[in-house]
């Protein structure tokens, strides 16, 4: 039973770190996909409604911050 303890602990740590690494890789790929879509929207000739609404909110927020 004593030899099982360290092996289980090492396996648990490696499994936990592997799981965290995979989760971070998935989140990073989702982030990059969103970033690419944002750049694509900004370069397109006809802007989407969501892009126009978001850019309007950003400009309003910047104007409020500069006025205060």
Z-matrix of the N, CA and C atoms (Angstrom, degrees):
N
C 1 1.451
C 2 1.527 1 110.98
N 3 1.316 2 117.68 1 -29.64
C 4 1.447 3 120.98 2 -178.40
C 5 1.527 4 111.50 3 -68.34
N 6 1.328 5 116.79 4 -36.53
C 7 1.462 6 119.17 5 -179.20
C 8 1.527 7 111.97 6 -73.13
N 9 1.313 8 117.41 7 -18.61
C 10 1.462 9 120.46 8 179.04
C 11 1.522 10 111.50 9 -76.11
N 12 1.298 11 118.84 10 -31.51
C 13 1.459 12 122.87 11 -175.30
C 14 1.521 13 114.08 12 -59.91
N 15 1.320 14 119.39 13 -56.06
C 16 1.465 15 120.14 14 -179.75
C 17 1.535 16 112.87 15 -63.41
N 18 1.328 17 116.73 16 -38.21
C 19 1.467 18 119.44 17 179.31
C 20 1.525 19 110.31 18 -65.20
N 21 1.316 20 116.70 19 -41.02
C 22 1.468 21 120.00 20 179.01
C 23 1.521 22 110.40 21 -66.38
N 24 1.308 23 116.98 22 -39.33
C 25 1.457 24 120.83 23 179.39
C 26 1.528 25 111.09 24 -65.35
N 27 1.314 26 116.99 25 -43.01
C 28 1.463 27 121.13 26 178.15
C 29 1.535 28 109.98 27 -64.94
N 30 1.330 29 116.66 28 -43.68
C 31 1.464 30 120.59 29 178.33
C 32 1.519 31 111.99 30 -62.64
N 33 1.325 32 116.12 31 -39.73
C 34 1.464 33 120.35 32 178.43
C 35 1.528 34 110.85 33 -64.66
N 36 1.328 35 116.78 34 -44.47
C 37 1.467 36 120.76 35 179.51
C 38 1.525 37 111.35 36 -63.66
N 39 1.331 38 116.58 37 -45.73
C 40 1.457 39 119.73 38 -179.58
C 41 1.530 40 110.31 39 -64.97
N 42 1.329 41 117.05 40 -42.49
C 43 1.467 42 120.43 41 178.26
C 44 1.509 43 111.92 42 -63.25
N 45 1.319 44 117.28 43 -41.21
C 46 1.458 45 121.59 44 179.39
C 47 1.522 46 110.41 45 -64.99
N 48 1.325 47 116.79 46 -46.27
C 49 1.464 48 120.23 47 -179.99
C 50 1.524 49 110.96 48 -66.15
N 51 1.321 50 117.38 49 -37.67
C 52 1.465 51 121.37 50 177.51
C 53 1.528 52 109.57 51 -62.55
N 54 1.326 53 116.87 52 -43.55
C 55 1.463 54 121.31 53 179.33
C 56 1.516 55 112.04 54 -63.97
N 57 1.324 56 116.90 55 -42.74
C 58 1.465 57 121.05 56 177.62
C 59 1.529 58 110.00 57 -63.17
N 60 1.315 59 117.10 58 -43.56
C 61 1.465 60 121.22 59 179.69
C 62 1.519 61 111.87 60 -62.00
N 63 1.314 62 117.15 61 -42.49
C 64 1.466 63 120.48 62 178.51
C 65 1.521 64 110.77 63 -65.42
N 66 1.329 65 117.19 64 -41.44
C 67 1.462 66 120.53 65 179.32
C 68 1.529 67 110.45 66 -62.94
N 69 1.318 68 116.91 67 -42.50
C 70 1.459 69 120.07 68 178.96
C 71 1.529 70 111.48 69 -65.32
N 72 1.321 71 117.07 70 -37.66
C 73 1.464 72 120.40 71 177.98
C 74 1.524 73 110.40 72 -63.65
N 75 1.320 74 117.38 73 -40.32
C 76 1.464 75 120.83 74 178.70
C 77 1.520 76 110.28 75 -66.19
N 78 1.325 77 117.57 76 -45.06
C 79 1.464 78 120.56 77 179.38
C 80 1.523 79 111.42 78 -62.40
N 81 1.333 80 116.76 79 -38.76
C 82 1.458 81 120.99 80 179.42
C 83 1.523 82 110.78 81 -65.35
N 84 1.333 83 117.14 82 -40.56
C 85 1.467 84 119.59 83 179.18
C 86 1.523 85 110.72 84 -68.05
N 87 1.321 86 118.30 85 -35.52
C 88 1.468 87 121.08 86 175.67
C 89 1.526 88 109.41 87 -64.86
N 90 1.341 89 116.81 88 -43.53
C 91 1.466 90 121.44 89 178.92
C 92 1.523 91 110.65 90 -60.29
N 93 1.319 92 117.41 91 -45.73
C 94 1.463 93 120.68 92 -179.74
C 95 1.520 94 111.34 93 -64.48
N 96 1.323 95 117.27 94 -38.07
C 97 1.460 96 120.30 95 177.58
C 98 1.524 97 110.99 96 -62.00
N 99 1.325 98 116.94 97 -42.55
C 100 1.461 99 120.74 98 177.78
C 101 1.509 100 111.82 99 -66.65
N 102 1.321 101 116.37 100 -38.40
C 103 1.462 102 120.75 101 179.05
C 104 1.525 103 110.20 102 -64.45
N 105 1.322 104 116.03 103 -44.97
C 106 1.468 105 120.03 104 178.92
C 107 1.524 106 110.92 105 -61.71
N 108 1.320 107 116.84 106 -41.24
C 109 1.460 108 120.52 107 179.66
C 110 1.528 109 110.36 108 -65.34
N 111 1.323 110 117.14 109 -38.57
C 112 1.458 111 120.35 110 177.78
C 113 1.521 112 112.08 111 -64.09
N 114 1.311 113 117.03 112 -42.90
C 115 1.469 114 121.10 113 178.34
C 116 1.524 115 109.48 114 -65.84
N 117 1.324 116 116.22 115 -40.86
C 118 1.461 117 120.68 116 178.77
C 119 1.529 118 110.26 117 -61.25
N 120 1.335 119 117.12 118 -44.80
C 121 1.466 120 120.96 119 178.95
C 122 1.520 121 111.51 120 -63.43
N 123 1.326 122 116.85 121 -39.28
C 124 1.461 123 119.19 122 -177.52
C 125 1.527 124 112.10 123 -70.01
N 126 1.329 125 117.60 124 -26.64
C 127 1.461 126 121.06 125 -178.91
C 128 1.524 127 113.27 126 -91.25
N 129 1.314 128 117.16 127 -13.10
C 130 1.463 129 118.96 128 -177.94
C 131 1.530 130 110.62 129 -72.00
N 132 1.323 131 115.99 130 152.04
C 133 1.461 132 121.05 131 -178.95
C 134 1.512 133 112.27 132 -66.53
N 135 1.324 134 116.91 133 -46.13
C 136 1.460 135 121.36 134 -179.89
C 137 1.524 136 107.93 135 -102.58
N 138 1.308 137 115.74 136 119.11
C 139 1.468 138 121.03 137 -176.15
C 140 1.530 139 110.01 138 -81.98
N 141 1.338 140 115.76 139 145.27
C 142 1.460 141 120.13 140 177.52
C 143 1.527 142 110.04 141 -76.26
N 144 1.331 143 116.03 142 160.53
C 145 1.464 144 120.97 143 -179.24
C 146 1.532 145 110.27 144 -61.85
N 147 1.317 146 116.33 145 -41.07
C 148 1.467 147 120.28 146 -179.76
C 149 1.529 148 110.84 147 -62.81
N 150 1.321 149 117.02 148 -41.34
C 151 1.464 150 121.20 149 178.93
C 152 1.531 151 110.09 150 -62.73
N 153 1.338 152 116.88 151 -45.12
C 154 1.463 153 120.47 152 -179.41
C 155 1.524 154 111.61 153 -64.91
N 156 1.341 155 117.30 154 -41.20
C 157 1.468 156 120.75 155 178.55
C 158 1.529 157 111.28 156 -63.88
N 159 1.312 158 116.21 157 -43.22
C 160 1.462 159 120.03 158 -179.01
C 161 1.522 160 111.31 159 -67.00
N 162 1.318 161 117.29 160 -42.89
C 163 1.469 162 119.32 161 179.82
C 164 1.528 163 110.89 162 -66.09
N 165 1.327 164 117.41 163 -33.78
C 166 1.467 165 121.15 164 176.32
C 167 1.528 166 110.89 165 -64.55
N 168 1.341 167 116.42 166 -44.25
C 169 1.467 168 120.00 167 178.54
C 170 1.528 169 111.42 168 -63.54
N 171 1.319 170 116.98 169 -38.51
C 172 1.466 171 120.85 170 179.80
C 173 1.525 172 110.18 171 -65.80
N 174 1.332 173 116.72 172 -44.16
C 175 1.472 174 119.68 173 178.34
C 176 1.532 175 111.40 174 -62.48
N 177 1.334 176 117.25 175 -40.90
C 178 1.469 177 120.87 176 178.03
C 179 1.526 178 111.43 177 -63.96
N 180 1.320 179 116.71 178 -42.46
C 181 1.458 180 121.04 179 179.30
C 182 1.524 181 111.06 180 -64.36
N 183 1.334 182 116.67 181 -42.22
C 184 1.461 183 120.40 182 177.79
C 185 1.522 184 111.93 183 -63.95
N 186 1.339 185 116.30 184 -38.43
C 187 1.469 186 120.13 185 179.01
C 188 1.526 187 110.22 186 -66.00
N 189 1.328 188 117.42 187 -39.96
C 190 1.470 189 120.97 188 177.72
C 191 1.515 190 111.44 189 -64.48
N 192 1.323 191 117.40 190 -40.57
C 193 1.466 192 121.18 191 -179.46
C 194 1.520 193 111.43 192 -68.52
N 195 1.307 194 117.60 193 -35.95
C 196 1.467 195 120.49 194 179.43
C 197 1.510 196 111.49 195 -73.33
N 198 1.328 197 117.95 196 -30.79
C 199 1.464 198 120.49 197 -178.97
C 200 1.529 199 111.94 198 -76.66
N 201 1.334 200 117.72 199 -22.24
C 202 1.466 201 118.77 200 -178.55
C 203 1.498 202 114.07 201 -95.25
